[in-house]
Amino acid sequence: MRGPRALAAPARPRVLLSCSTRVGFERSRASDVRLARSQPLRTRLLFVVLVGLLATPGLRAAPDNTLAGFRAVAAAVVLPGVATRPAPGDPLAEAAERALESWRWALREQSLVMQDRTLRDLGAHDHPLIVEELLAYLPDSEIALRPTLRRLLGRLVHPECQEVLRNKGLRSRNALVREQIALAIGEALPAGDNWGELLLPLLNDRRGEVRAAAIFALGRLRYGAAQAELLEATADRSPAVRRQSADALVRAVGSRAVGAVIPLLDDENWRVRSAAARALGNVRSSAAARALIERLDIEAGRVREEILASLSQLTGQSLGLNLAAWERWLELSGDELIAPLQSEAKRKPTNASPSVARYYGVPTLSTRFLIITDLSGSMNTIDHGGYRNTSASGLSKLQVTKDELNGLVRSLPSDVLFNLITFSDEVSSWVRQLAPADDRHRIRAQETVANWTASGGTNLFAALKTALDLAEAEWRGDRAAQDRSPDTVYVLTDGAPHGGVIDDMPLLLAYVNERNRDLDLRFHVIALTSVRDQRDFLTLLAKSNGGTALTPLD
C-alpha cells in the first residue's frame, strides 16, 4: 500500500470515430479530440494527422459517401480495431448514436444546464457506445456534471458496457477516469461482475485519490475479503486514503474494525480524526464509546463536534462536554447497555448543544470558520413581522444580519480564527485567509460590517467557490494555508443564486457536494426566504454537507 505496484498493462485503447457525414463530423470533432488525448502518443500522432486530413477543404466538400469511405479506410488501415459508426440495421446502436449527437451538440453550443439534461438522456441507452464516449469526456469533464456521469455509468448493466468499464475505465491511463469509475461503482453498487476483486489493483495505484476511491468503493460494497488491504490502508501515506479507510472498515467488517479505527483518532490530519470519530459512532461497542470519551478532552473544534455527535448517536445520551458525566455513564454501562444506533438526524446540533459560537442561534464548536453574507439588493427588503424573532420587525434583512453578526463577533474567544466573505455581483473577502479573534480584529470586523451596503445580484457560486478554494489549499499541502483554512462555513442568503458561472440550483448543489467530498467542510445555512424551491435548495446545501439549515422566515 505504501508504494504502488505496477498495474497490468491495459488493453490496447480503441478510438471511437463516429458521424460519417460532414455535419456529423463537425459536431463530433471536439469529442473525438477529447477522446484522443487519453490515447498513447503514437495513436495521438496518427489521430492528429487523420483529423487534419479530414479538415481539409477538399475532403470537407466531398460527398458524404466519399468522406465516410475515407474514414472507414483510415480506421481499418491506420488504426486497427477502431470502432466505427454503428452498422445499418442495429437499432439500439443507432439510437445511442443519435443520443450522442445531441450530447456533442450540447457540449459545443449549449449551457451547462442543457449539457446536464442531454447527459441524463444518455442513461436511456444501455450501450457500449455511450460508455466509450463518456470515458473520453471524463478527463475534461465539468465538476458539476461528474455526479451525473457517475450515476449514468454505474447503472449501465449490459455486459459489453461493464466490460468497457473494466478494461478502459478501471485500467485507464488517466487517473481521474480511474478515480471516477471506482467512485461510480461504490455509489451505484452495480450487479453482475465481481467488482470488489476488480478494484483491488487500484489499492496500489500511484495516485492517492485513486486509492481513496477504491477504498470507498470496497467499503460500500462491504467487501470483507479485502479486510487485510483495508487494514493496511489505515497507514497509507495519503490522508485521503486513511480518511476513507475508517468508514470502509466499519462497513466491511463491522465491530471487528474498532481496534483498527481507534488509532486513527490520533492521526495528524484533522479530517482523518473526524472520519474516524464518525465511523466509530456507527459501531455498537463499548470500546468505541470509551475511545471517543477519552478523546473528548483532548480534541477541540470540529473534531470535538464529531465526537459529541457520535457519542450521542452511539449511546442515546446528551451529556455535552461534561467528561466526568461521560465517564460515570461508561462505568455504569456495558456492551448490553449501549443504545441502539440512532438515526443520522441525531447527529445534528441543537440549541442546547455546547458551542464556541452561535449565528442566528445555530451553534458550532469550530474554531476556524467562514461567515458568508449575501449583499444583493434584495437584502434591503424590510421585514414586517415575518421573523421568528419579532424584535426584528421593521428592519431590513441586512440590518438584522448586521446585528446578529456583530453579536457573534463580540462573543468570539480569542483562540478562534474567522473570516468574513460577502457577495453580490462579485465576491469579496475581509482578509486573505483567517484572522484571529483578538481585540484588534474584532474591532476591525465590526467596522467592516457597519459599512456594508446591499446592491446587485446574487453570485452565490463565487462565494462558495472562494470557501472551497481556501479549504482545498490546505488539503493539497499548501504550507501557507496550514492552520489558516476553515473547517466550517456559515452561509446567509435571501434567495436563489443569480449570476456567476453556475446559477442553476441543482447544478450548484452538485458542484459544492463534489468539491467537498474530500474537503469535509460543514455548511450551516441561514435562508432568509420563504420561497419553497429556494428554501429546499438551501436546506439541501446544508444537510448534504453535514450542517444545519435555518429558515427564520418560516
KEKETI-46006 format. One record per residue (C-alpha): x, y, z; residue in three letters; chain. Coordinates in steps of 0.2 Angstrom, whole numbers, plus 5000, padded with zeros to 4 digits. Last residue first. Layout:
REM KEKETI-46006
NODE    xx    yy    zz  code  unit
NODE     X     Y     Z   ALA     A
...
***
This chain:
REM KEKETI-46006
NODE    xx    yy    zz  code  unit
NODE  4795  5151  5042   ASP     A
NODE  4805  5167  5040   LEU     A
NODE  4819  5161  5051   PRO     A
NODE  4824  5147  5039   THR     A
NODE  4838  5138  5047   LEU     A
NODE  4848  5124  5039   ALA     A
NODE  4861  5114  5049   THR     A
NODE  4876  5106  5043   GLY     A
NODE  4884  5090  5037   GLY     A
NODE  4887  5094  5019   ASN     A
NODE  4871  5086  5011   SER     A
NODE  4861  5094  5025   LYS     A
NODE  4867  5112  5022   ALA     A
NODE  4865  5113  5003   LEU     A
NODE  4849  5103  5004   LEU     A
NODE  4841  5116  5016   THR     A
NODE  4847  5129  5003   LEU     A
NODE  4839  5121  4989   PHE     A
NODE  4823  5117  4998   ASP     A
NODE  4822  5136  5004   ARG     A
NODE  4824  5142  4986   GLN     A
NODE  4811  5129  4980   ASP     A
NODE  4799  5135  4993   ARG     A
NODE  4800  5154  4993   VAL     A
NODE  4800  5159  5011   SER     A
NODE  4817  5167  5011   THR     A
NODE  4831  5172  5023   LEU     A
NODE  4840  5155  5022   ALA     A
NODE  4853  5153  5036   ILE     A
NODE  4864  5139  5030   VAL     A
NODE  4877  5129  5040   HIS     A
NODE  4890  5121  5029   PHE     A
NODE  4902  5109  5036   ARG     A
NODE  4918  5107  5026   LEU     A
NODE  4924  5089  5023   ASP     A
NODE  4937  5094  5010   LEU     A
NODE  4936  5076  5002   ASP     A
NODE  4919  5076  4996   ARG     A
NODE  4918  5095  4996   ASN     A
NODE  4921  5098  4978   ARG     A
NODE  4908  5086  4973   GLU     A
NODE  4895  5092  4985   ASN     A
NODE  4898  5110  4980   VAL     A
NODE  4896  5107  4961   TYR     A
NODE  4881  5096  4963   ALA     A
NODE  4872  5109  4974   LEU     A
NODE  4877  5122  4960   LEU     A
NODE  4870  5110  4947   LEU     A
NODE  4853  5108  4956   PRO     A
NODE  4852  5127  4959   MET     A
NODE  4856  5133  4942   ASP     A
NODE  4867  5149  4945   ASP     A
NODE  4883  5142  4939   ILE     A
NODE  4897  5153  4932   VAL     A
NODE  4890  5169  4941   GLY     A
NODE  4873  5177  4940   GLY     A
NODE  4858  5173  4951   HIS     A
NODE  4858  5161  4965   PRO     A
NODE  4841  5159  4973   ALA     A
NODE  4836  5169  4988   GLY     A
NODE  4839  5178  5005   ASP     A
NODE  4857  5172  5009   THR     A
NODE  4867  5168  5024   LEU     A
NODE  4881  5154  5023   VAL     A
NODE  4890  5149  5039   TYR     A
NODE  4906  5139  5034   VAL     A
NODE  4915  5126  5045   THR     A
NODE  4933  5118  5043   ASP     A
NODE  4941  5134  5038   PRO     A
NODE  4960  5137  5032   SER     A
NODE  4973  5145  5042   ARG     A
NODE  4980  5130  5052   ASP     A
NODE  4991  5126  5036   GLN     A
NODE  4987  5138  5022   ALA     A
NODE  5005  5144  5020   ALA     A
NODE  5011  5126  5019   ARG     A
NODE  5000  5122  5004   ASP     A
NODE  4998  5103  5005   GLY     A
NODE  4983  5100  4994   ARG     A
NODE  4971  5099  5009   TRP     A
NODE  4977  5116  5015   GLU     A
NODE  4974  5124  4998   ALA     A
NODE  4957  5115  4996   GLU     A
NODE  4950  5123  5011   ALA     A
NODE  4953  5141  5004   LEU     A
NODE  4947  5136  4987   ASP     A
NODE  4931  5128  4994   LEU     A
NODE  4927  5145  5003   ALA     A
NODE  4930  5155  4987   THR     A
NODE  4920  5143  4977   LYS     A
NODE  4905  5146  4989   LEU     A
NODE  4906  5164  4987   ALA     A
NODE  4908  5164  4968   ALA     A
NODE  4893  5152  4966   PHE     A
NODE  4882  5163  4977   LEU     A
NODE  4883  5177  4964   ASN     A
NODE  4866  5185  4970   THR     A
NODE  4864  5201  4960   GLY     A
NODE  4867  5220  4964   GLY     A
NODE  4865  5231  4979   SER     A
NODE  4867  5229  4998   ALA     A
NODE  4878  5240  5009   THR     A
NODE  4891  5235  5022   TRP     A
NODE  4900  5249  5031   ASN     A
NODE  4895  5243  5049   ALA     A
NODE  4901  5225  5044   VAL     A
NODE  4919  5232  5041   THR     A
NODE  4919  5242  5057   GLU     A
NODE  4913  5226  5066   GLN     A
NODE  4927  5216  5058   ALA     A
NODE  4940  5229  5063   ARG     A
NODE  4935  5229  5081   ILE     A
NODE  4936  5210  5082   ARG     A
NODE  4952  5210  5073   HIS     A
NODE  4961  5222  5086   ARG     A
NODE  4953  5213  5101   ASP     A
NODE  4959  5196  5096   ASP     A
NODE  4948  5185  5085   ALA     A
NODE  4962  5178  5075   PRO     A
NODE  4961  5181  5056   ALA     A
NODE  4958  5168  5043   LEU     A
NODE  4963  5168  5024   GLN     A
NODE  4966  5184  5014   ARG     A
NODE  4956  5195  5025   VAL     A
NODE  4938  5203  5023   TRP     A
NODE  4935  5193  5007   SER     A
NODE  4925  5200  4992   SER     A
NODE  4914  5191  4979   VAL     A
NODE  4906  5199  4964   GLU     A
NODE  4888  5203  4958   ASP     A
NODE  4883  5201  4976   SER     A
NODE  4894  5193  4988   PHE     A
NODE  4902  5195  5005   THR     A
NODE  4915  5184  5014   ILE     A
NODE  4920  5187  5033   LEU     A
NODE  4934  5177  5040   ASN     A
NODE  4937  5168  5056   PHE     A
NODE  4951  5160  5068   LEU     A
NODE  4945  5157  5086   VAL     A
NODE  4958  5157  5100   ASP     A
NODE  4952  5174  5106   SER     A
NODE  4935  5168  5110   PRO     A
NODE  4921  5176  5100   LEU     A
NODE  4907  5185  5109   SER     A
NODE  4909  5202  5100   ARG     A
NODE  4910  5194  5083   VAL     A
NODE  4893  5184  5086   LEU     A
NODE  4884  5200  5092   GLY     A
NODE  4890  5210  5077   ASN     A
NODE  4884  5196  5066   LEU     A
NODE  4867  5196  5073   GLU     A
NODE  4865  5215  5072   ASP     A
NODE  4872  5215  5054   LYS     A
NODE  4860  5201  5049   THR     A
NODE  4845  5211  5056   VAL     A
NODE  4851  5226  5047   GLN     A
NODE  4853  5217  5030   LEU     A
NODE  4836  5209  5031   LYS     A
NODE  4829  5226  5033   SER     A
NODE  4821  5231  5050   LEU     A
NODE  4803  5234  5053   GLY     A
NODE  4800  5218  5063   SER     A
NODE  4817  5211  5070   ALA     A
NODE  4810  5211  5088   SER     A
NODE  4798  5198  5082   THR     A
NODE  4811  5185  5082   ASN     A
NODE  4803  5171  5072   ARG     A
NODE  4805  5184  5058   TYR     A
NODE  4790  5188  5046   GLY     A
NODE  4784  5203  5056   GLY     A
NODE  4785  5216  5043   HIS     A
NODE  4803  5213  5036   ASP     A
NODE  4811  5227  5026   ILE     A
NODE  4819  5222  5010   THR     A
NODE  4837  5229  5008   ASN     A
NODE  4844  5211  5007   MET     A
NODE  4835  5211  4990   SER     A
NODE  4850  5222  4983   GLY     A
NODE  4862  5208  4985   SER     A
NODE  4874  5208  5000   LEU     A
NODE  4873  5190  5004   ASP     A
NODE  4884  5185  5019   THR     A
NODE  4897  5171  5020   ILE     A
NODE  4904  5168  5038   ILE     A
NODE  4920  5157  5037   LEU     A
NODE  4926  5146  5051   PHE     A
NODE  4941  5140  5061   ARG     A
NODE  4937  5137  5080   THR     A
NODE  4923  5125  5077   SER     A
NODE  4912  5121  5091   LEU     A
NODE  4897  5127  5082   THR     A
NODE  4879  5133  5086   PRO     A
NODE  4865  5139  5075   VAL     A
NODE  4856  5153  5085   GLY     A
NODE  4856  5166  5071   TYR     A
NODE  4875  5163  5072   TYR     A
NODE  4881  5154  5088   ARG     A
NODE  4900  5152  5093   ALA     A
NODE  4911  5141  5103   VAL     A
NODE  4896  5129  5107   SER     A
NODE  4889  5116  5118   PRO     A
NODE  4872  5110  5111   SER     A
NODE  4856  5115  5119   ALA     A
NODE  4851  5125  5103   ASN     A
NODE  4853  5109  5094   THR     A
NODE  4867  5101  5084   PRO     A
NODE  4863  5087  5071   LYS     A
NODE  4870  5070  5075   ARG     A
NODE  4853  5063  5079   LYS     A
NODE  4847  5065  5061   ALA     A
NODE  4859  5051  5057   GLU     A
NODE  4847  5039  5065   SER     A
NODE  4851  5032  5082   GLN     A
NODE  4861  5016  5085   LEU     A
NODE  4853  5005  5098   PRO     A
NODE  4859  5011  5115   ALA     A
NODE  4874  5003  5123   ILE     A
NODE  4868  4995  5138   LEU     A
NODE  4872  4977  5133   GLU     A
NODE  4890  4982  5130   ASP     A
NODE  4892  4988  5147   GLY     A
NODE  4886  5003  5157   SER     A
NODE  4889  5010  5174   LEU     A
NODE  4907  5015  5172   GLU     A
NODE  4903  5022  5154   LEU     A
NODE  4890  5033  5162   TRP     A
NODE  4902  5039  5175   ARG     A
NODE  4915  5043  5162   GLU     A
NODE  4903  5053  5152   TRP     A
NODE  4897  5063  5167   ALA     A
NODE  4915  5066  5172   ALA     A
NODE  4919  5072  5154   LEU     A
NODE  4905  5085  5154   ASN     A
NODE  4907  5092  5137   LEU     A
NODE  4889  5088  5132   GLY     A
NODE  4880  5074  5141   LEU     A
NODE  4867  5070  5128   SER     A
NODE  4865  5051  5129   GLN     A
NODE  4857  5039  5116   GLY     A
NODE  4874  5029  5117   THR     A
NODE  4880  5028  5099   LEU     A
NODE  4871  5043  5091   GLN     A
NODE  4875  5054  5106   SER     A
NODE  4893  5048  5107   LEU     A
NODE  4895  5051  5088   SER     A
NODE  4888  5068  5089   ALA     A
NODE  4900  5073  5103   LEU     A
NODE  4915  5065  5094   ILE     A
NODE  4911  5075  5078   GLU     A
NODE  4910  5091  5087   GLU     A
NODE  4926  5088  5096   ARG     A
NODE  4934  5085  5078   VAL     A
NODE  4926  5102  5073   ARG     A
NODE  4934  5112  5086   GLY     A
NODE  4944  5104  5101   ALA     A
NODE  4951  5087  5105   GLU     A
NODE  4960  5081  5120   ILE     A
NODE  4945  5081  5132   ASP     A
NODE  4934  5071  5120   LEU     A
NODE  4947  5059  5116   ARG     A
NODE  4944  5048  5131   GLU     A
NODE  4926  5049  5128   ILE     A
NODE  4928  5043  5110   LEU     A
NODE  4939  5029  5115   ALA     A
NODE  4927  5023  5128   ARG     A
NODE  4912  5023  5116   ALA     A
NODE  4921  5013  5103   ALA     A
NODE  4926  5000  5116   ALA     A
NODE  4908  5000  5122   SER     A
NODE  4904  4994  5105   SER     A
NODE  4888  4996  5094   ARG     A
NODE  4898  5003  5079   VAL     A
NODE  4891  5018  5069   ASN     A
NODE  4898  5031  5080   GLY     A
NODE  4915  5024  5077   LEU     A
NODE  4915  5029  5059   ALA     A
NODE  4910  5047  5063   ARG     A
NODE  4925  5048  5075   ALA     A
NODE  4937  5040  5062   ALA     A
NODE  4931  5052  5049   ALA     A
NODE  4935  5067  5061   SER     A
NODE  4952  5060  5065   ARG     A
NODE  4956  5058  5046   VAL     A
NODE  4950  5076  5043   ARG     A
NODE  4960  5083  5057   TRP     A
NODE  4976  5076  5050   ASN     A
NODE  4990  5071  5062   GLU     A
NODE  4980  5055  5066   ASP     A
NODE  4976  5051  5084   ASP     A
NODE  4958  5046  5082   LEU     A
NODE  4965  5035  5068   LEU     A
NODE  4972  5023  5082   PRO     A
NODE  4953  5019  5086   ILE     A
NODE  4949  5013  5068   VAL     A
NODE  4960  4997  5069   ALA     A
NODE  4953  4991  5086   GLY     A
NODE  4935  4995  5081   VAL     A
NODE  4936  4986  5064   ALA     A
NODE  4929  4969  5072   ARG     A
NODE  4913  4979  5076   SER     A
NODE  4908  4979  5057   GLY     A
NODE  4919  4970  5045   VAL     A
NODE  4916  4979  5028   ALA     A
NODE  4906  4994  5033   ARG     A
NODE  4917  4998  5048   VAL     A
NODE  4932  4995  5038   LEU     A
NODE  4926  5007  5024   ALA     A
NODE  4922  5020  5036   ASP     A
NODE  4939  5021  5044   ALA     A
NODE  4948  5018  5027   SER     A
NODE  4941  5033  5018   GLN     A
NODE  4951  5045  5029   ARG     A
NODE  4967  5035  5028   ARG     A
NODE  4966  5035  5009   VAL     A
NODE  4963  5054  5009   ALA     A
NODE  4977  5057  5021   PRO     A
NODE  4989  5049  5009   SER     A
NODE  5004  5040  5016   ARG     A
NODE  4994  5024  5019   ASP     A
NODE  4994  5018  5037   ALA     A
NODE  4975  5015  5039   THR     A
NODE  4976  5007  5021   ALA     A
NODE  4984  4992  5028   GLU     A
NODE  4969  4987  5037   LEU     A
NODE  4958  4989  5022   LEU     A
NODE  4970  4978  5012   GLU     A
NODE  4969  4965  5026   ALA     A
NODE  4950  4966  5026   GLN     A
NODE  4948  4965  5007   ALA     A
NODE  4938  4949  5008   ALA     A
NODE  4925  4959  5018   GLY     A
NODE  4919  4968  5003   TYR     A
NODE  4905  4978  5010   ARG     A
NODE  4902  4985  4993   LEU     A
NODE  4902  5002  5001   ARG     A
NODE  4918  4999  5009   GLY     A
NODE  4926  4992  4993   LEU     A
NODE  4920  5008  4984   ALA     A
NODE  4927  5020  4997   PHE     A
NODE  4944  5011  4997   ILE     A
NODE  4945  5011  4978   ALA     A
NODE  4941  5030  4978   ALA     A
NODE  4955  5033  4991   ALA     A
NODE  4967  5023  4980   ARG     A
NODE  4963  5034  4966   VAL     A
NODE  4965  5050  4976   GLU     A
NODE  4982  5044  4982   GLY     A
NODE  4989  5042  4965   ARG     A
NODE  5002  5028  4962   ARG     A
NODE  4989  5015  4962   ASP     A
NODE  4992  5000  4973   ASN     A
NODE  4974  5000  4980   LEU     A
NODE  4969  5001  4962   LEU     A
NODE  4973  4983  4960   PRO     A
NODE  4959  4978  4972   LEU     A
NODE  4945  4986  4962   LEU     A
NODE  4942  4971  4951   LEU     A
NODE  4941  4959  4966   GLU     A
NODE  4927  4970  4973   GLY     A
NODE  4918  4972  4957   TRP     A
NODE  4915  4954  4955   ASN     A
NODE  4904  4957  4940   ASP     A
NODE  4885  4957  4940   GLY     A
NODE  4876  4970  4950   ALA     A
NODE  4881  4988  4951   PRO     A
NODE  4884  4996  4968   LEU     A
NODE  4879  5013  4961   ALA     A
NODE  4889  5024  4973   GLU     A
NODE  4904  5012  4976   GLY     A
NODE  4905  5008  4957   ILE     A
NODE  4904  5026  4952   ALA     A
NODE  4918  5030  4964   LEU     A
NODE  4929  5017  4956   ALA     A
NODE  4924  5024  4939   ILE     A
NODE  4928  5042  4944   GLN     A
NODE  4945  5038  4952   GLU     A
NODE  4951  5028  4936   ARG     A
NODE  4945  5041  4925   VAL     A
NODE  4954  5055  4935   LEU     A
NODE  4970  5045  4935   ALA     A
NODE  4971  5044  4916   ASN     A
NODE  4979  5028  4909   ARG     A
NODE  4963  5019  4910   SER     A
NODE  4963  5002  4919   ARG     A
NODE  4947  5005  4929   LEU     A
NODE  4938  5013  4915   GLY     A
NODE  4945  5005  4899   LYS     A
NODE  4945  4987  4903   ASN     A
NODE  4933  4986  4917   ARG     A
NODE  4921  5000  4912   LEU     A
NODE  4922  4993  4894   VAL     A
NODE  4917  4976  4900   GLU     A
NODE  4903  4983  4910   GLN     A
NODE  4896  4991  4895   CYS     A
NODE  4898  4975  4885   GLU     A
NODE  4889  4965  4899   PRO     A
NODE  4874  4977  4898   HIS     A
NODE  4871  4984  4916   VAL     A
NODE  4873  5003  4914   LEU     A
NODE  4869  5010  4931   ARG     A
NODE  4886  5015  4937   GLY     A
NODE  4890  5024  4921   LEU     A
NODE  4874  5035  4922   LEU     A
NODE  4876  5039  4941   ARG     A
NODE  4895  5043  4938   ARG     A
NODE  4891  5055  4924   LEU     A
NODE  4878  5063  4934   THR     A
NODE  4890  5065  4949   PRO     A
NODE  4903  5072  4937   ARG     A
NODE  4892  5086  4929   LEU     A
NODE  4896  5099  4942   ALA     A
NODE  4915  5096  4940   ILE     A
NODE  4914  5099  4922   GLU     A
NODE  4923  5085  4912   SER     A
NODE  4940  5086  4904   ASP     A
NODE  4947  5069  4909   PRO     A
NODE  4929  5062  4909   LEU     A
NODE  4924  5065  4891   TYR     A
NODE  4933  5050  4883   ALA     A
NODE  4925  5039  4897   LEU     A
NODE  4909  5046  4892   LEU     A
NODE  4911  5042  4874   GLU     A
NODE  4916  5024  4876   GLU     A
NODE  4902  5021  4889   VAL     A
NODE  4889  5028  4877   ILE     A
NODE  4895  5017  4863   LEU     A
NODE  4894  5002  4875   PRO     A
NODE  4875  5003  4875   HIS     A
NODE  4862  5004  4889   ASP     A
NODE  4853  5019  4881   HIS     A
NODE  4841  5028  4892   ALA     A
NODE  4855  5035  4903   GLY     A
NODE  4860  5046  4888   LEU     A
NODE  4845  5057  4892   ASP     A
NODE  4854  5062  4908   ARG     A
NODE  4869  5069  4898   LEU     A
NODE  4856  5079  4887   THR     A
NODE  4849  5087  4903   ARG     A
NODE  4867  5090  4911   ASP     A
NODE  4873  5098  4895   GLN     A
NODE  4857  5109  4894   MET     A
NODE  4860  5115  4911   VAL     A
NODE  4879  5118  4907   LEU     A
NODE  4874  5129  4893   SER     A
NODE  4873  5124  4875   GLN     A
NODE  4883  5125  4859   GLU     A
NODE  4898  5114  4859   ARG     A
NODE  4894  5102  4873   LEU     A
NODE  4876  5102  4869   ALA     A
NODE  4880  5097  4851   TRP     A
NODE  4890  5083  4857   ARG     A
NODE  4876  5077  4868   TRP     A
NODE  4863  5078  4855   SER     A
NODE  4874  5068  4843   GLU     A
NODE  4877  5055  4857   LEU     A
NODE  4858  5052  4858   ALA     A
NODE  4858  5049  4840   ARG     A
NODE  4872  5037  4842   GLU     A
NODE  4863  5028  4856   ALA     A
NODE  4848  5026  4845   ALA     A
NODE  4858  5019  4830   GLU     A
NODE  4867  5007  4842   ALA     A
NODE  4850  5000  4848   LEU     A
NODE  4843  5000  4830   PRO     A
NODE  4857  4989  4823   ASP     A
NODE  4851  4988  4805   GLY     A
NODE  4865  4999  4797   PRO     A
NODE  4881  4996  4806   ALA     A
NODE  4885  5009  4820   PRO     A
NODE  4899  5021  4815   ARG     A
NODE  4916  5014  4818   THR     A
NODE  4926  5007  4832   ALA     A
NODE  4944  5007  4829   VAL     A
NODE  4952  4989  4829   GLY     A
NODE  4967  4994  4818   PRO     A
NODE  4971  5012  4817   LEU     A
NODE  4980  5017  4801   VAL     A
NODE  4972  5004  4789   VAL     A
NODE  4955  5000  4796   ALA     A
NODE  4951  5017  4803   ALA     A
NODE  4958  5026  4788   ALA     A
NODE  4948  5015  4776   VAL     A
NODE  4932  5019  4786   ALA     A
NODE  4936  5037  4787   ARG     A
NODE  4939  5038  4769   PHE     A
NODE  4923  5029  4765   GLY     A
NODE  4913  5040  4775   ALA     A
NODE  4920  5055  4767   LEU     A
NODE  4917  5048  4750   THR     A
NODE  4899  5043  4755   ASN     A
NODE  4896  5061  4761   ASP     A
NODE  4901  5069  4745   PRO     A
NODE  4917  5079  4746   ALA     A
NODE  4917  5097  4752   ALA     A
NODE  4925  5093  4769   ARG     A
NODE  4938  5082  4759   LEU     A
NODE  4943  5096  4748   GLY     A
NODE  4943  5109  4761   PRO     A
NODE  4955  5100  4773   THR     A
NODE  4948  5095  4790   ALA     A
NODE  4948  5076  4787   LEU     A
NODE  4966  5077  4783   LEU     A
NODE  4970  5086  4799   GLY     A
NODE  4959  5074  4809   VAL     A
NODE  4969  5060  4802   LEU     A
NODE  4986  5068  4805   VAL     A
NODE  4981  5072  4823   VAL     A
NODE  4974  5054  4826   PHE     A
NODE  4991  5047  4820   LEU     A
NODE  5000  5057  4832   LEU     A
NODE  4988  5053  4846   ARG     A
NODE  4990  5034  4842   THR     A
NODE  5009  5035  4844   ARG     A
NODE  5007  5045  4860   LEU     A
NODE  4996  5033  4869   PRO     A
NODE  4977  5038  4870   GLN     A
NODE  4969  5048  4883   SER     A
NODE  4970  5064  4872   ARG     A
NODE  4961  5055  4858   ALA     A
NODE  4945  5055  4867   LEU     A
NODE  4945  5074  4869   ARG     A
NODE  4949  5076  4851   VAL     A
NODE  4935  5065  4845   ASP     A
NODE  4923  5075  4856   SER     A
NODE  4929  5091  4848   ALA     A
NODE  4927  5083  4831   ARG     A
NODE  4909  5076  4834   SER     A
NODE  4899  5091  4828   ARG     A
NODE  4909  5095  4813   GLU     A
NODE  4910  5077  4808   PHE     A
NODE  4891  5074  4809   GLY     A
NODE  4889  5089  4798   VAL     A
NODE  4901  5081  4785   ARG     A
NODE  4893  5064  4787   THR     A
NODE  4902  5049  4795   SER     A
NODE  4896  5053  4812   CYS     A
NODE  4908  5042  4824   SER     A
NODE  4926  5039  4827   LEU     A
NODE  4929  5029  4843   LEU     A
NODE  4947  5026  4847   VAL     A
NODE  4952  5009  4854   ARG     A
NODE  4965  5008  4868   PRO     A
NODE  4975  4992  4868   ARG     A
NODE  4971  4983  4884   ALA     A
NODE  4979  4990  4900   PRO     A
NODE  4996  4984  4905   ALA     A
NODE  4994  4976  4922   ALA     A
NODE  4997  4988  4936   LEU     A
NODE  5014  4992  4943   ALA     A
NODE  5015  4991  4962   ARG     A
NODE  5012  5007  4971   PRO     A
NODE  5022  5010  4987   GLY     A
NODE  5014  5012  5004   ARG     A
NODE  5000  5000  5000   MET     A
***
